[in-house]
Amino acid sequence: MKKIRIGLVDDHQLFLDGLIRLLEQEDDFEIVFSTTKAINLLDKLNDVLIDILIVDISMPDINGLELIHKIRDQFFLGKIIVISSYANSIDKSCVDAALLKEVSKKELFETIKSVHNETYKKHDNVLGTTSIFSSFLIKREKEIVNLIAIGLTVHEMADKTFLSKHTIETHKKNIFLKLEVTNNAELIKKAMMLGIIEL
């Protein structure tokens, strides 16, 4: 069976790396292009054969909707799927599918396949209980999220996990980047929504 050739554009390198690892689990998918800069995509779009282009509309170097219009202007023949925290606010008529970043792995895979097969029906996306975000966190990071949720300090977490405070801080930094949060309160709220915190 011919693989679905996928291109990825997201300005968060950790999210992009996690998405690549996730998609590589599916034998039907082949990652043929990935970048953190929209301009790189526009430069390479005519050189790479892409069936499904997955983009974030919140890009620093170019407005996401402007990017989509520029892609269409280059006579891109593939399908465009937006995965973004702002997916609900975009005009879905200009893309083939729009998903929130809290979409589940199952829904993501099904959307890619149905968009490629032209059987996808656009709808308001409902968040799943298991997000692709949770797939990006390693076991130790999930443990630290739960320790933060019960109110432990960095020093207390270091003692409990037998790790250095520097290691704990590094894990926290990576967790914040992966979940796109800026403080413990945001982290706990998002982790509860994604089912990462064990109640």
C-alpha positions in Angstrom: 0.0 0.0 0.0 1.3 3.5 -0.9 2.3 5.5 2.1 0.7 8.9 2.9 3.5 11.5 2.5 3.3 14.1 5.3 4.8 17.5 5.7 4.9 19.3 9.1 5.2 22.9 10.1 5.2 24.0 13.7 7.4 26.7 15.4 7.8 24.6 18.6 10.6 22.2 18.0 9.7 19.9 20.9 6.1 19.6 19.7 7.4 19.0 16.2 9.8 16.3 17.3 7.0 14.6 19.3 4.6 14.8 16.4 7.2 13.2 14.2 7.8 10.3 16.6 4.0 9.8 17.0 3.4 9.7 13.2 6.3 7.4 12.7 4.4 4.7 14.7 2.0 4.3 11.8 3.2 2.3 8.9 0.9 4.1 6.5 2.6 7.4 7.1 5.9 8.8 5.8 7.4 12.1 7.0 8.9 13.8 3.9 9.3 17.3 5.3 9.4 19.1 8.6 10.3 22.6 9.6 9.9 25.2 12.4 9.8 28.1 9.9 7.0 28.8 7.5 9.4 30.5 5.0 11.3 27.2 4.7 8.1 25.4 3.6 7.3 28.0 0.9 10.9 27.7 -0.4 10.7 23.9 -0.6 7.0 23.3 -1.4 7.5 22.7 -5.1 10.5 20.4 -4.5 8.8 17.9 -2.2 5.8 15.7 -3.0 3.4 16.1 0.0 0.0 14.4 0.3 -0.9 15.9 3.7 0.5 19.2 5.0 0.0 19.6 8.8 0.5 23.2 9.9 0.1 25.4 13.0 -1.5 28.8 12.3 0.3 30.5 15.2 3.7 31.1 13.5 6.2 33.9 14.4 7.5 34.5 10.9 4.2 34.6 9.0 0.5 34.7 10.0 -0.9 31.1 9.7 -3.8 32.0 7.6 -1.6 34.1 5.3 0.7 31.0 5.0 -2.3 28.8 4.0 -3.2 31.3 1.2 0.4 31.4 0.0 0.5 27.6 -0.1 -2.7 27.6 -2.2 -1.2 30.4 -4.4 1.7 28.0 -5.2 -0.8 25.5 -6.7 -0.2 23.0 -3.8 -2.3 19.9 -4.8 -2.1 18.1 -1.4 -4.5 18.5 1.6 -4.0 20.9 4.5 -4.7 20.0 8.1 -4.3 22.6 10.8 -3.3 21.5 14.3 -3.4 24.5 16.6 -4.7 25.8 19.9 -6.7 28.2 17.8 -8.2 25.7 15.5 -11.8 26.5 16.6 -11.3 30.1 15.5 -10.3 29.7 11.9 -12.4 29.6 8.8 -12.5 25.8 8.1 -13.4 26.4 4.5 -9.8 27.3 3.7 -8.4 24.0 5.0 -9.3 20.4 4.7 -9.5 19.8 8.5 -8.8 21.7 11.7 -7.9 20.0 15.0 -7.0 21.3 18.4 -3.6 20.4 19.7 -5.5 18.4 22.4 -6.7 16.0 19.8 -6.1 12.3 20.6 -3.7 10.1 18.7 -6.6 8.0 17.4 -8.5 11.0 16.1 -5.4 12.5 14.6 -4.5 9.3 12.7 -8.1 8.8 11.5 -8.3 12.4 10.3 -5.1 12.2 8.3 -6.4 9.0 6.6 -9.9 10.2 5.9 -8.7 13.6 4.6 -6.3 11.7 2.3 -9.1 9.4 1.1 -11.5 12.4 0.8 -14.0 10.8 3.2 -13.4 13.3 6.0 -16.5 15.3 7.2 -15.8 18.6 8.8 -17.2 19.0 12.3 -16.6 20.8 15.6 -13.8 18.8 17.3 -14.4 17.4 20.7 -11.3 17.0 23.0 -10.4 13.4 23.9 -9.4 12.2 27.3 -6.0 11.1 26.0 -4.1 13.8 24.1 -1.2 13.6 21.8 0.5 15.9 24.3 0.5 13.1 26.9 2.3 10.9 24.4 5.1 13.5 24.2 5.8 13.3 28.0 8.2 10.6 29.1 7.4 8.5 32.3 9.6 10.7 34.5 8.0 13.9 33.3 4.5 12.5 34.0 5.8 11.6 37.5 7.0 15.2 38.1 3.7 16.7 36.8 1.9 14.6 39.5 4.4 15.8 42.2 3.9 19.4 41.2 0.1 18.8 41.4 0.3 17.8 45.0 2.3 20.9 45.8 5.9 19.6 46.2 8.8 22.0 45.9 11.7 21.4 43.6 13.8 20.4 46.6 11.1 18.0 47.8 10.7 16.5 44.3 14.5 16.0 44.1 14.5 14.2 47.5 11.6 12.0 46.5 12.9 11.0 43.0 16.6 10.8 44.0 17.4 13.3 41.3 19.3 16.6 41.5 17.5 19.9 41.7 19.0 20.8 38.4 17.6 17.7 36.8 14.1 18.5 38.2 14.3 22.0 36.8 15.3 20.7 33.4 12.4 18.3 33.4 10.0 21.1 34.4 11.3 23.3 31.6 10.7 20.6 29.1 7.3 19.9 30.4 6.3 23.5 30.2 7.5 23.7 26.6 5.8 20.5 25.6 2.4 21.4 27.1 2.8 25.1 26.1 2.2 26.5 29.6 4.1 29.1 31.6 3.5 28.4 35.3 2.4 25.6 37.7 -1.2 26.7 37.8 -1.5 26.5 34.0 0.3 23.2 34.0 -2.0 21.6 36.6 -5.1 22.8 34.8 -3.9 21.4 31.4 -2.6 18.2 32.9 -6.0 17.5 34.5 -7.8 18.2 31.2 -5.4 15.8 29.4 -5.7 13.1 32.0 -2.0 13.2 32.9 -2.6 13.9 36.6 -3.5 10.7 38.6 -6.4 11.8 40.9 
